[in-house]
Amino acid sequence: MLLGYIRISKSDGSQSLDLQRDALLAAGVAPDRIYDDLASGRHDARPGLEACLKALRPEDTLVVWKLDRLGRNLRHLVTMLEELRGLGIAFVSLGEGIDCTTPAGKLQLHILAALAEFERERIRERVLAGLQRARTQGKRLGRPRAAVPIERLRRVEGLSVDVAAERLGVSRSTVKRWRRQVQQSPSI
């Protein structure tokens, strides 16, 4: 069974779903099997898309007018398409000629996945380089350590780590670290 998804970003009359709907109807998608959204493709959570994805069953095919109608985030697109493939659901994008029911369409999907992975690795490299630069400049990385007056710490001294952490509003590891510091320097 064919299910279709269409989307426009603006509902101010400057865009219309008609062009996309007509293309899906021409491709054989039944009118009652077309789901739509009036939302930006940047947002992964869209009611029409969620309803469409829930309606899909193994051996169904999801049809879109163009790939960017499904989403603008390549990583999200590739992840979604891989999940659909894993569920036995095919994918067709009319505008780009991607038909994952064919070997050529599967190749196109793998190329998209490779590009997404490449971009993820490039981002990772840039982040690691930035962290290394910050370290060489002597900058302290990570969350700033929480500080608590010693009087508050003394008030939770006999309590369990869990209860003390809850009362102080910090993590268990923070309470343990503070208790070790107090034991090492009892004059605190």
CNS distance restraints for C-alpha pairs under 8 A (distance, minus, plus):
assign (resid   1 and name CA) (resid  59 and name CA) 7.33 0.50 0.50
assign (resid   1 and name CA) (resid  60 and name CA) 4.74 0.50 0.50
assign (resid   1 and name CA) (resid  61 and name CA) 6.24 0.50 0.50
assign (resid   2 and name CA) (resid  28 and name CA) 7.30 0.50 0.50
assign (resid   2 and name CA) (resid  29 and name CA) 5.36 0.50 0.50
assign (resid   2 and name CA) (resid  30 and name CA) 7.51 0.50 0.50
assign (resid   2 and name CA) (resid  33 and name CA) 7.39 0.50 0.50
assign (resid   2 and name CA) (resid  60 and name CA) 5.85 0.50 0.50
assign (resid   2 and name CA) (resid  61 and name CA) 4.88 0.50 0.50
assign (resid   2 and name CA) (resid  62 and name CA) 6.10 0.50 0.50
assign (resid   2 and name CA) (resid  63 and name CA) 6.81 0.50 0.50
assign (resid   3 and name CA) (resid  29 and name CA) 6.06 0.50 0.50
assign (resid   3 and name CA) (resid  30 and name CA) 7.61 0.50 0.50
assign (resid   3 and name CA) (resid  33 and name CA) 5.08 0.50 0.50
assign (resid   3 and name CA) (resid  34 and name CA) 5.94 0.50 0.50
assign (resid   3 and name CA) (resid  35 and name CA) 7.85 0.50 0.50
assign (resid   3 and name CA) (resid  52 and name CA) 7.34 0.50 0.50
assign (resid   3 and name CA) (resid  56 and name CA) 7.26 0.50 0.50
assign (resid   3 and name CA) (resid  60 and name CA) 7.28 0.50 0.50
assign (resid   3 and name CA) (resid  61 and name CA) 6.16 0.50 0.50
assign (resid   3 and name CA) (resid  62 and name CA) 5.04 0.50 0.50
assign (resid   3 and name CA) (resid  63 and name CA) 6.05 0.50 0.50
assign (resid   4 and name CA) (resid  24 and name CA) 6.58 0.50 0.50
assign (resid   4 and name CA) (resid  29 and name CA) 6.35 0.50 0.50
assign (resid   4 and name CA) (resid  33 and name CA) 6.18 0.50 0.50
assign (resid   4 and name CA) (resid  34 and name CA) 4.43 0.50 0.50
assign (resid   4 and name CA) (resid  35 and name CA) 6.08 0.50 0.50
assign (resid   4 and name CA) (resid  52 and name CA) 7.65 0.50 0.50
assign (resid   4 and name CA) (resid  62 and name CA) 5.64 0.50 0.50
assign (resid   4 and name CA) (resid  63 and name CA) 4.64 0.50 0.50
assign (resid   4 and name CA) (resid  64 and name CA) 5.78 0.50 0.50
assign (resid   5 and name CA) (resid  34 and name CA) 5.60 0.50 0.50
assign (resid   5 and name CA) (resid  35 and name CA) 4.82 0.50 0.50
assign (resid   5 and name CA) (resid  36 and name CA) 5.69 0.50 0.50
assign (resid   5 and name CA) (resid  48 and name CA) 7.71 0.50 0.50
assign (resid   5 and name CA) (resid  49 and name CA) 6.82 0.50 0.50
assign (resid   5 and name CA) (resid  52 and name CA) 6.98 0.50 0.50
assign (resid   5 and name CA) (resid  62 and name CA) 7.37 0.50 0.50
assign (resid   5 and name CA) (resid  63 and name CA) 6.46 0.50 0.50
assign (resid   5 and name CA) (resid  64 and name CA) 5.40 0.50 0.50
assign (resid   5 and name CA) (resid  65 and name CA) 7.87 0.50 0.50
assign (resid   5 and name CA) (resid  69 and name CA) 7.90 0.50 0.50
assign (resid   5 and name CA) (resid  70 and name CA) 7.28 0.50 0.50
assign (resid   6 and name CA) (resid  17 and name CA) 6.89 0.50 0.50
assign (resid   6 and name CA) (resid  20 and name CA) 6.23 0.50 0.50
assign (resid   6 and name CA) (resid  21 and name CA) 6.92 0.50 0.50
assign (resid   6 and name CA) (resid  34 and name CA) 7.26 0.50 0.50
assign (resid   6 and name CA) (resid  35 and name CA) 6.31 0.50 0.50
assign (resid   6 and name CA) (resid  36 and name CA) 4.77 0.50 0.50
assign (resid   6 and name CA) (resid  37 and name CA) 6.64 0.50 0.50
assign (resid   6 and name CA) (resid  64 and name CA) 6.36 0.50 0.50
assign (resid   6 and name CA) (resid  65 and name CA) 6.93 0.50 0.50
assign (resid   6 and name CA) (resid  69 and name CA) 6.27 0.50 0.50
assign (resid   6 and name CA) (resid  70 and name CA) 7.50 0.50 0.50
assign (resid   7 and name CA) (resid  17 and name CA) 6.79 0.50 0.50
assign (resid   7 and name CA) (resid  36 and name CA) 5.43 0.50 0.50
assign (resid   7 and name CA) (resid  37 and name CA) 4.78 0.50 0.50
assign (resid   7 and name CA) (resid  38 and name CA) 5.85 0.50 0.50
assign (resid   7 and name CA) (resid  39 and name CA) 6.91 0.50 0.50
assign (resid   7 and name CA) (resid  41 and name CA) 7.99 0.50 0.50
assign (resid   7 and name CA) (resid  69 and name CA) 5.51 0.50 0.50
assign (resid   7 and name CA) (resid  70 and name CA) 7.43 0.50 0.50
assign (resid   8 and name CA) (resid  15 and name CA) 6.63 0.50 0.50
assign (resid   8 and name CA) (resid  16 and name CA) 6.92 0.50 0.50
assign (resid   8 and name CA) (resid  17 and name CA) 6.50 0.50 0.50
assign (resid   8 and name CA) (resid  37 and name CA) 6.58 0.50 0.50
assign (resid   8 and name CA) (resid  38 and name CA) 5.12 0.50 0.50
assign (resid   8 and name CA) (resid  39 and name CA) 6.24 0.50 0.50
assign (resid   8 and name CA) (resid  40 and name CA) 7.20 0.50 0.50
assign (resid   8 and name CA) (resid  69 and name CA) 7.36 0.50 0.50
assign (resid   9 and name CA) (resid  15 and name CA) 7.76 0.50 0.50
assign (resid   9 and name CA) (resid  38 and name CA) 5.47 0.50 0.50
assign (resid   9 and name CA) (resid  39 and name CA) 4.68 0.50 0.50
assign (resid   9 and name CA) (resid  40 and name CA) 4.67 0.50 0.50
assign (resid   9 and name CA) (resid  41 and name CA) 7.19 0.50 0.50
assign (resid  10 and name CA) (resid  14 and name CA) 6.98 0.50 0.50
assign (resid  10 and name CA) (resid  15 and name CA) 6.21 0.50 0.50
assign (resid  10 and name CA) (resid  38 and name CA) 6.36 0.50 0.50
assign (resid  10 and name CA) (resid  39 and name CA) 6.96 0.50 0.50
assign (resid  10 and name CA) (resid  40 and name CA) 7.87 0.50 0.50
assign (resid  11 and name CA) (resid  15 and name CA) 6.79 0.50 0.50
assign (resid  11 and name CA) (resid  16 and name CA) 7.87 0.50 0.50
assign (resid  11 and name CA) (resid  38 and name CA) 6.31 0.50 0.50
assign (resid  17 and name CA) (resid  21 and name CA) 6.02 0.50 0.50
assign (resid  18 and name CA) (resid  22 and name CA) 5.95 0.50 0.50
assign (resid  19 and name CA) (resid  23 and name CA) 6.35 0.50 0.50
assign (resid  20 and name CA) (resid  24 and name CA) 6.31 0.50 0.50
assign (resid  20 and name CA) (resid  65 and name CA) 5.59 0.50 0.50
assign (resid  21 and name CA) (resid  25 and name CA) 6.12 0.50 0.50
assign (resid  21 and name CA) (resid  34 and name CA) 7.63 0.50 0.50
assign (resid  22 and name CA) (resid  26 and name CA) 6.12 0.50 0.50
assign (resid  23 and name CA) (resid  27 and name CA) 6.26 0.50 0.50
assign (resid  23 and name CA) (resid  65 and name CA) 6.57 0.50 0.50
assign (resid  23 and name CA) (resid  94 and name CA) 7.99 0.50 0.50
assign (resid  24 and name CA) (resid  28 and name CA) 6.51 0.50 0.50
assign (resid  24 and name CA) (resid  29 and name CA) 5.53 0.50 0.50
assign (resid  24 and name CA) (resid  34 and name CA) 7.98 0.50 0.50
assign (resid  24 and name CA) (resid  63 and name CA) 7.11 0.50 0.50
assign (resid  24 and name CA) (resid  64 and name CA) 7.11 0.50 0.50
assign (resid  24 and name CA) (resid  65 and name CA) 6.64 0.50 0.50
assign (resid  25 and name CA) (resid  29 and name CA) 4.97 0.50 0.50
assign (resid  25 and name CA) (resid  30 and name CA) 6.32 0.50 0.50
assign (resid  25 and name CA) (resid  31 and name CA) 6.72 0.50 0.50
assign (resid  29 and name CA) (resid  33 and name CA) 6.56 0.50 0.50
assign (resid  29 and name CA) (resid  34 and name CA) 7.10 0.50 0.50
assign (resid  29 and name CA) (resid  63 and name CA) 7.85 0.50 0.50
assign (resid  30 and name CA) (resid  34 and name CA) 6.98 0.50 0.50
assign (resid  34 and name CA) (resid  52 and name CA) 7.93 0.50 0.50
assign (resid  35 and name CA) (resid  48 and name CA) 5.36 0.50 0.50
assign (resid  35 and name CA) (resid  49 and name CA) 6.82 0.50 0.50
assign (resid  35 and name CA) (resid  51 and name CA) 7.37 0.50 0.50
assign (resid  35 and name CA) (resid  52 and name CA) 5.90 0.50 0.50
assign (resid  36 and name CA) (resid  48 and name CA) 5.03 0.50 0.50
assign (resid  36 and name CA) (resid  49 and name CA) 7.04 0.50 0.50
assign (resid  37 and name CA) (resid  46 and name CA) 6.81 0.50 0.50
assign (resid  37 and name CA) (resid  47 and name CA) 6.98 0.50 0.50
assign (resid  37 and name CA) (resid  48 and name CA) 5.18 0.50 0.50
assign (resid  37 and name CA) (resid  49 and name CA) 7.14 0.50 0.50
assign (resid  39 and name CA) (resid  43 and name CA) 7.58 0.50 0.50
assign (resid  39 and name CA) (resid  46 and name CA) 7.13 0.50 0.50
assign (resid  41 and name CA) (resid  68 and name CA) 7.24 0.50 0.50
assign (resid  41 and name CA) (resid  69 and name CA) 6.69 0.50 0.50
assign (resid  41 and name CA) (resid  70 and name CA) 6.85 0.50 0.50
assign (resid  41 and name CA) (resid  71 and name CA) 4.51 0.50 0.50
assign (resid  41 and name CA) (resid  72 and name CA) 5.20 0.50 0.50
assign (resid  41 and name CA) (resid  73 and name CA) 7.76 0.50 0.50
assign (resid  42 and name CA) (resid  71 and name CA) 6.44 0.50 0.50
assign (resid  42 and name CA) (resid  72 and name CA) 5.56 0.50 0.50
assign (resid  42 and name CA) (resid  73 and name CA) 6.49 0.50 0.50
assign (resid  43 and name CA) (resid  71 and name CA) 7.79 0.50 0.50
assign (resid  44 and name CA) (resid  71 and name CA) 7.31 0.50 0.50
assign (resid  44 and name CA) (resid  76 and name CA) 7.56 0.50 0.50
assign (resid  45 and name CA) (resid  49 and name CA) 7.61 0.50 0.50
assign (resid  45 and name CA) (resid  50 and name CA) 7.10 0.50 0.50
assign (resid  46 and name CA) (resid  50 and name CA) 6.06 0.50 0.50
assign (resid  47 and name CA) (resid  51 and name CA) 6.12 0.50 0.50
assign (resid  48 and name CA) (resid  52 and name CA) 6.12 0.50 0.50
assign (resid  49 and name CA) (resid  53 and name CA) 6.09 0.50 0.50
assign (resid  50 and name CA) (resid  54 and name CA) 6.19 0.50 0.50
assign (resid  51 and name CA) (resid  55 and name CA) 6.22 0.50 0.50
assign (resid  52 and name CA) (resid  56 and name CA) 6.43 0.50 0.50
assign (resid  56 and name CA) (resid  60 and name CA) 6.13 0.50 0.50
assign (resid  56 and name CA) (resid  61 and name CA) 7.74 0.50 0.50
assign (resid  56 and name CA) (resid  62 and name CA) 7.61 0.50 0.50
assign (resid  56 and name CA) (resid  89 and name CA) 7.33 0.50 0.50
assign (resid  57 and name CA) (resid  87 and name CA) 7.80 0.50 0.50
assign (resid  57 and name CA) (resid  88 and name CA) 7.82 0.50 0.50
assign (resid  57 and name CA) (resid  89 and name CA) 6.75 0.50 0.50
assign (resid  58 and name CA) (resid  87 and name CA) 5.90 0.50 0.50
assign (resid  58 and name CA) (resid  88 and name CA) 4.65 0.50 0.50
assign (resid  58 and name CA) (resid  89 and name CA) 5.14 0.50 0.50
assign (resid  59 and name CA) (resid  88 and name CA) 5.55 0.50 0.50
assign (resid  59 and name CA) (resid  89 and name CA) 5.21 0.50 0.50
assign (resid  59 and name CA) (resid  90 and name CA) 6.85 0.50 0.50
assign (resid  60 and name CA) (resid  88 and name CA) 7.69 0.50 0.50
assign (resid  60 and name CA) (resid  89 and name CA) 5.21 0.50 0.50
assign (resid  60 and name CA) (resid  90 and name CA) 6.31 0.50 0.50
assign (resid  61 and name CA) (resid  89 and name CA) 5.60 0.50 0.50
assign (resid  61 and name CA) (resid  90 and name CA) 4.45 0.50 0.50
assign (resid  61 and name CA) (resid  91 and name CA) 5.38 0.50 0.50
assign (resid  61 and name CA) (resid  92 and name CA) 7.07 0.50 0.50
assign (resid  62 and name CA) (resid  89 and name CA) 7.25 0.50 0.50
assign (resid  62 and name CA) (resid  90 and name CA) 6.23 0.50 0.50
assign (resid  62 and name CA) (resid  91 and name CA) 4.83 0.50 0.50
assign (resid  62 and name CA) (resid  92 and name CA) 6.18 0.50 0.50
assign (resid  63 and name CA) (resid  91 and name CA) 6.03 0.50 0.50
assign (resid  63 and name CA) (resid  92 and name CA) 4.76 0.50 0.50
assign (resid  63 and name CA) (resid  93 and name CA) 5.88 0.50 0.50
assign (resid  63 and name CA) (resid  94 and name CA) 7.34 0.50 0.50
assign (resid  64 and name CA) (resid  69 and name CA) 6.94 0.50 0.50
assign (resid  64 and name CA) (resid  70 and name CA) 6.96 0.50 0.50
assign (resid  64 and name CA) (resid  92 and name CA) 6.40 0.50 0.50
assign (resid  64 and name CA) (resid  93 and name CA) 4.95 0.50 0.50
assign (resid  64 and name CA) (resid  94 and name CA) 6.33 0.50 0.50
assign (resid  65 and name CA) (resid  69 and name CA) 6.97 0.50 0.50
assign (resid  65 and name CA) (resid  93 and name CA) 5.77 0.50 0.50
assign (resid  65 and name CA) (resid  94 and name CA) 5.07 0.50 0.50
assign (resid  65 and name CA) (resid  95 and name CA) 5.69 0.50 0.50
assign (resid  66 and name CA) (resid  70 and name CA) 7.44 0.50 0.50
assign (resid  66 and name CA) (resid  93 and name CA) 5.39 0.50 0.50
assign (resid  66 and name CA) (resid  94 and name CA) 5.98 0.50 0.50
assign (resid  66 and name CA) (resid  95 and name CA) 4.69 0.50 0.50
assign (resid  66 and name CA) (resid  96 and name CA) 6.44 0.50 0.50
assign (resid  67 and name CA) (resid  71 and name CA) 6.91 0.50 0.50
assign (resid  67 and name CA) (resid  93 and name CA) 5.83 0.50 0.50
assign (resid  67 and name CA) (resid  95 and name CA) 7.36 0.50 0.50
assign (resid  67 and name CA) (resid  96 and name CA) 7.16 0.50 0.50
assign (resid  68 and name CA) (resid  72 and name CA) 5.36 0.50 0.50
assign (resid  70 and name CA) (resid  77 and name CA) 7.30 0.50 0.50
assign (resid  71 and name CA) (resid  76 and name CA) 7.38 0.50 0.50
assign (resid  71 and name CA) (resid  77 and name CA) 6.21 0.50 0.50
assign (resid  72 and name CA) (resid  77 and name CA) 7.60 0.50 0.50
assign (resid  73 and name CA) (resid  77 and name CA) 6.21 0.50 0.50
assign (resid  74 and name CA) (resid  78 and name CA) 6.06 0.50 0.50
assign (resid  74 and name CA) (resid 112 and name CA) 7.85 0.50 0.50
assign (resid  74 and name CA) (resid 116 and name CA) 6.24 0.50 0.50
assign (resid  75 and name CA) (resid  79 and name CA) 6.08 0.50 0.50
assign (resid  75 and name CA) (resid 113 and name CA) 7.91 0.50 0.50
assign (resid  75 and name CA) (resid 116 and name CA) 5.61 0.50 0.50
assign (resid  76 and name CA) (resid  80 and name CA) 6.02 0.50 0.50
assign (resid  77 and name CA) (resid  81 and name CA) 6.06 0.50 0.50
assign (resid  78 and name CA) (resid  82 and name CA) 6.05 0.50 0.50
assign (resid  78 and name CA) (resid 109 and name CA) 7.64 0.50 0.50
assign (resid  78 and name CA) (resid 112 and name CA) 6.88 0.50 0.50
assign (resid  78 and name CA) (resid 113 and name CA) 5.74 0.50 0.50
assign (resid  78 and name CA) (resid 116 and name CA) 7.36 0.50 0.50
assign (resid  79 and name CA) (resid  83 and name CA) 6.18 0.50 0.50
assign (resid  80 and name CA) (resid  84 and name CA) 6.20 0.50 0.50
assign (resid  81 and name CA) (resid  85 and name CA) 6.10 0.50 0.50
assign (resid  81 and name CA) (resid  91 and name CA) 7.32 0.50 0.50
assign (resid  82 and name CA) (resid  86 and name CA) 6.13 0.50 0.50
assign (resid  83 and name CA) (resid  87 and name CA) 6.35 0.50 0.50
assign (resid  84 and name CA) (resid  88 and name CA) 6.41 0.50 0.50
assign (resid  84 and name CA) (resid  89 and name CA) 5.03 0.50 0.50
assign (resid  84 and name CA) (resid  90 and name CA) 6.91 0.50 0.50
assign (resid  84 and name CA) (resid  91 and name CA) 7.87 0.50 0.50
assign (resid  85 and name CA) (resid  89 and name CA) 5.23 0.50 0.50
assign (resid  85 and name CA) (resid  90 and name CA) 6.15 0.50 0.50
assign (resid  85 and name CA) (resid  91 and name CA) 7.98 0.50 0.50
assign (resid  90 and name CA) (resid  99 and name CA) 7.85 0.50 0.50
assign (resid  90 and name CA) (resid 100 and name CA) 5.78 0.50 0.50
assign (resid  90 and name CA) (resid 101 and name CA) 5.95 0.50 0.50
assign (resid  91 and name CA) (resid  98 and name CA) 7.71 0.50 0.50
assign (resid  91 and name CA) (resid  99 and name CA) 6.06 0.50 0.50
assign (resid  91 and name CA) (resid 100 and name CA) 5.28 0.50 0.50
assign (resid  91 and name CA) (resid 101 and name CA) 7.16 0.50 0.50
assign (resid  92 and name CA) (resid  97 and name CA) 7.40 0.50 0.50
assign (resid  92 and name CA) (resid  98 and name CA) 5.47 0.50 0.50
assign (resid  92 and name CA) (resid  99 and name CA) 4.37 0.50 0.50
assign (resid  92 and name CA) (resid 100 and name CA) 6.17 0.50 0.50
assign (resid  92 and name CA) (resid 101 and name CA) 7.87 0.50 0.50
assign (resid  93 and name CA) (resid  97 and name CA) 5.81 0.50 0.50
assign (resid  93 and name CA) (resid  98 and name CA) 5.02 0.50 0.50
assign (resid  93 and name CA) (resid  99 and name CA) 6.47 0.50 0.50
assign (resid  94 and name CA) (resid  98 and name CA) 6.74 0.50 0.50
assign (resid  97 and name CA) (resid 105 and name CA) 7.76 0.50 0.50
assign (resid  98 and name CA) (resid 104 and name CA) 7.89 0.50 0.50
assign (resid  98 and name CA) (resid 105 and name CA) 4.91 0.50 0.50
assign (resid  98 and name CA) (resid 108 and name CA) 6.81 0.50 0.50
assign (resid  98 and name CA) (resid 109 and name CA) 7.78 0.50 0.50
assign (resid  99 and name CA) (resid 104 and name CA) 7.56 0.50 0.50
assign (resid  99 and name CA) (resid 105 and name CA) 4.51 0.50 0.50
assign (resid  99 and name CA) (resid 106 and name CA) 7.32 0.50 0.50
assign (resid 100 and name CA) (resid 104 and name CA) 7.57 0.50 0.50
assign (resid 100 and name CA) (resid 105 and name CA) 4.32 0.50 0.50
assign (resid 100 and name CA) (resid 106 and name CA) 4.84 0.50 0.50
assign (resid 100 and name CA) (resid 109 and name CA) 7.29 0.50 0.50
assign (resid 101 and name CA) (resid 105 and name CA) 6.66 0.50 0.50
assign (resid 101 and name CA) (resid 106 and name CA) 7.18 0.50 0.50
assign (resid 102 and name CA) (resid 106 and name CA) 6.26 0.50 0.50
assign (resid 103 and name CA) (resid 107 and name CA) 6.22 0.50 0.50
assign (resid 104 and name CA) (resid 108 and name CA) 6.31 0.50 0.50
assign (resid 105 and name CA) (resid 109 and name CA) 6.29 0.50 0.50
assign (resid 106 and name CA) (resid 110 and name CA) 6.23 0.50 0.50
assign (resid 107 and name CA) (resid 111 and name CA) 6.19 0.50 0.50
assign (resid 108 and name CA) (resid 112 and name CA) 6.27 0.50 0.50
assign (resid 109 and name CA) (resid 113 and name CA) 6.19 0.50 0.50
assign (resid 110 and name CA) (resid 114 and name CA) 6.08 0.50 0.50
assign (resid 111 and name CA) (resid 115 and name CA) 6.21 0.50 0.50
assign (resid 112 and name CA) (resid 116 and name CA) 6.20 0.50 0.50
assign (resid 113 and name CA) (resid 117 and name CA) 6.16 0.50 0.50
assign (resid 114 and name CA) (resid 118 and name CA) 6.07 0.50 0.50
assign (resid 115 and name CA) (resid 119 and name CA) 6.18 0.50 0.50
assign (resid 116 and name CA) (resid 120 and name CA) 6.22 0.50 0.50
assign (resid 117 and name CA) (resid 121 and name CA) 6.23 0.50 0.50
assign (resid 118 and name CA) (resid 122 and name CA) 6.22 0.50 0.50
assign (resid 119 and name CA) (resid 123 and name CA) 6.21 0.50 0.50
assign (resid 120 and name CA) (resid 124 and name CA) 6.20 0.50 0.50
assign (resid 121 and name CA) (resid 125 and name CA) 6.13 0.50 0.50
assign (resid 122 and name CA) (resid 126 and name CA) 6.28 0.50 0.50
assign (resid 123 and name CA) (resid 127 and name CA) 6.20 0.50 0.50
assign (resid 124 and name CA) (resid 128 and name CA) 6.14 0.50 0.50
assign (resid 125 and name CA) (resid 129 and name CA) 6.06 0.50 0.50
assign (resid 126 and name CA) (resid 130 and name CA) 6.13 0.50 0.50
assign (resid 127 and name CA) (resid 131 and name CA) 6.20 0.50 0.50
assign (resid 128 and name CA) (resid 132 and name CA) 6.11 0.50 0.50
assign (resid 129 and name CA) (resid 133 and name CA) 6.15 0.50 0.50
assign (resid 130 and name CA) (resid 134 and name CA) 6.21 0.50 0.50
assign (resid 131 and name CA) (resid 135 and name CA) 6.20 0.50 0.50
assign (resid 131 and name CA) (resid 141 and name CA) 7.86 0.50 0.50
assign (resid 132 and name CA) (resid 136 and name CA) 6.24 0.50 0.50
assign (resid 133 and name CA) (resid 137 and name CA) 6.31 0.50 0.50
assign (resid 134 and name CA) (resid 138 and name CA) 6.46 0.50 0.50
assign (resid 134 and name CA) (resid 139 and name CA) 5.35 0.50 0.50
assign (resid 134 and name CA) (resid 140 and name CA) 7.82 0.50 0.50
assign (resid 134 and name CA) (resid 141 and name CA) 7.77 0.50 0.50
assign (resid 135 and name CA) (resid 139 and name CA) 5.43 0.50 0.50
assign (resid 135 and name CA) (resid 140 and name CA) 7.02 0.50 0.50
assign (resid 135 and name CA) (resid 141 and name CA) 7.50 0.50 0.50
assign (resid 146 and name CA) (resid 170 and name CA) 7.87 0.50 0.50
assign (resid 146 and name CA) (resid 174 and name CA) 7.78 0.50 0.50
assign (resid 148 and name CA) (resid 152 and name CA) 6.76 0.50 0.50
assign (resid 148 and name CA) (resid 153 and name CA) 6.99 0.50 0.50
assign (resid 149 and name CA) (resid 153 and name CA) 6.68 0.50 0.50
assign (resid 150 and name CA) (resid 154 and name CA) 6.13 0.50 0.50
assign (resid 150 and name CA) (resid 188 and name CA) 7.07 0.50 0.50
assign (resid 151 and name CA) (resid 155 and name CA) 6.42 0.50 0.50
assign (resid 152 and name CA) (resid 156 and name CA) 6.92 0.50 0.50
assign (resid 152 and name CA) (resid 168 and name CA) 7.86 0.50 0.50
assign (resid 153 and name CA) (resid 157 and name CA) 6.28 0.50 0.50
assign (resid 156 and name CA) (resid 164 and name CA) 5.47 0.50 0.50
assign (resid 156 and name CA) (resid 167 and name CA) 7.92 0.50 0.50
assign (resid 157 and name CA) (resid 164 and name CA) 7.77 0.50 0.50
assign (resid 159 and name CA) (resid 163 and name CA) 6.19 0.50 0.50
assign (resid 159 and name CA) (resid 164 and name CA) 5.82 0.50 0.50
assign (resid 160 and name CA) (resid 164 and name CA) 6.04 0.50 0.50
assign (resid 161 and name CA) (resid 165 and name CA) 5.95 0.50 0.50
assign (resid 161 and name CA) (resid 172 and name CA) 5.99 0.50 0.50
assign (resid 161 and name CA) (resid 175 and name CA) 6.52 0.50 0.50
assign (resid 161 and name CA) (resid 176 and name CA) 7.09 0.50 0.50
assign (resid 162 and name CA) (resid 166 and name CA) 6.22 0.50 0.50
assign (resid 162 and name CA) (resid 172 and name CA) 6.18 0.50 0.50
assign (resid 163 and name CA) (resid 167 and name CA) 6.15 0.50 0.50
assign (resid 164 and name CA) (resid 168 and name CA) 6.04 0.50 0.50
assign (resid 164 and name CA) (resid 175 and name CA) 7.06 0.50 0.50
assign (resid 165 and name CA) (resid 169 and name CA) 5.72 0.50 0.50
assign (resid 165 and name CA) (resid 170 and name CA) 5.06 0.50 0.50
assign (resid 165 and name CA) (resid 171 and name CA) 5.54 0.50 0.50
assign (resid 165 and name CA) (resid 172 and name CA) 5.40 0.50 0.50
assign (resid 165 and name CA) (resid 174 and name CA) 7.75 0.50 0.50
assign (resid 165 and name CA) (resid 175 and name CA) 5.99 0.50 0.50
assign (resid 166 and name CA) (resid 170 and name CA) 6.58 0.50 0.50
assign (resid 166 and name CA) (resid 171 and name CA) 7.73 0.50 0.50
assign (resid 170 and name CA) (resid 174 and name CA) 6.37 0.50 0.50
assign (resid 170 and name CA) (resid 175 and name CA) 7.16 0.50 0.50
assign (resid 171 and name CA) (resid 175 and name CA) 6.61 0.50 0.50
assign (resid 172 and name CA) (resid 176 and name CA) 6.28 0.50 0.50
assign (resid 173 and name CA) (resid 177 and name CA) 6.09 0.50 0.50
assign (resid 174 and name CA) (resid 178 and name CA) 6.15 0.50 0.50
assign (resid 175 and name CA) (resid 179 and name CA) 6.12 0.50 0.50
assign (resid 176 and name CA) (resid 180 and name CA) 6.21 0.50 0.50
assign (resid 177 and name CA) (resid 181 and name CA) 6.26 0.50 0.50
assign (resid 178 and name CA) (resid 182 and name CA) 6.22 0.50 0.50
assign (resid 179 and name CA) (resid 183 and name CA) 6.18 0.50 0.50
assign (resid 180 and name CA) (resid 184 and name CA) 6.16 0.50 0.50
assign (resid 181 and name CA) (resid 185 and name CA) 6.13 0.50 0.50
assign (resid 182 and name CA) (resid 186 and name CA) 5.38 0.50 0.50
assign (resid 182 and name CA) (resid 187 and name CA) 7.85 0.50 0.50
assign (resid 182 and name CA) (resid 188 and name CA) 6.32 0.50 0.50
